[in-house]
Amino acid sequence: MNYTGASRINVLYTDQTHHSDTLVYSDGSGSLVWSNGVIVWLDNKENAADGMSFTKT
């Protein structure tokens, strides 16, 4: 499964009720790949998902 148009937003909480949002980017893309019973996330924008996989336990 491929995705495009993903956003990264940094949220800074100054207290329990106030926060500020900063849009870092809105052109992220990547994919989720099913292989041998494991879902592997491939992030094309920041490589934030390097080595990240999801398995059912």
RODO-2510 file (C-alpha; in nm, 4 decimals, decimal comma):
residues 57
     n   res          X          Y          Z
     1     m     0,0000     0,0000     0,0000
     2     n     0,1420     0,3368    -0,1004
     3     y     0,0566     0,6746     0,0474
     4     t     0,1195     1,0347    -0,0541
     5     g     0,0313     1,3762     0,0838
     6     a     0,1262     1,2849     0,4415
     7     s     0,1893     1,5688     0,6874
     8     r     0,4200     1,6150     0,9800
     9     i     0,2993     1,8596     1,2422
    10     n     0,4992     1,9460     1,5526
    11     v     0,2749     2,0243     1,8491
    12     l     0,4140     2,2161     2,1478
    13     y     0,2041     2,2103     2,4638
    14     t     0,2689     2,5076     2,6899
    15     d     0,0262     2,3819     2,9545
    16     q    -0,2748     2,1495     2,9795
    17     t    -0,4994     2,3670     2,7625
    18     h    -0,2721     2,5660     2,5287
    19     h    -0,0631     2,4457     2,2382
    20     s     0,0868     2,5635     1,9103
    21     d     0,1098     2,3658     1,5864
    22     t     0,3873     2,3981     1,3288
    23     l     0,3472     2,2328     0,9895
    24     v     0,6843     2,0805     0,8990
    25     y     0,5789     1,9337     0,5634
    26     s     0,2712     1,8126     0,3771
    27     d     0,4307     1,6207     0,0897
    28     g     0,5309     1,3011     0,2664
    29     s     0,5073     0,9640     0,0964
    30     g     0,5907     0,6034     0,1592
    31     s     0,4483     0,2545     0,1702
    32     l     0,3481    -0,0333     0,3923
    33     v     0,4665    -0,3711     0,2653
    34     w     0,3363    -0,7097     0,3822
    35     s     0,6153    -0,9692     0,3756
    36     n     0,6419    -1,3061     0,5535
    37     g     0,3763    -1,2178     0,8116
    38     v     0,5341    -0,8802     0,8943
    39     i     0,4278    -0,5312     0,7868
    40     v     0,7275    -0,3110     0,7052
    41     w     0,6910     0,0688     0,6897
    42     l     0,8990     0,2493     0,4261
    43     d     0,9026     0,6294     0,4682
    44     n     1,0263     0,8205     0,1608
    45     k     1,0367     1,1678     0,3205
    46     e     1,2502     1,1437     0,6363
    47     n     1,3377     0,7742     0,6517
    48     a     1,1813     0,7937     0,9973
    49     a     1,0649     0,4348     0,9659
    50     d     1,4043     0,2782     0,8952
    51     g     1,4024    -0,0683     1,0452
    52     m     1,0435    -0,0373     1,1701
    53     s     0,8232    -0,3419     1,1340
    54     f     0,4953    -0,4540     1,2845
    55     t     0,4206    -0,8109     1,3897
    56     k     0,1167    -0,9667     1,5513
    57     t     0,1936    -1,0973     1,8990
***
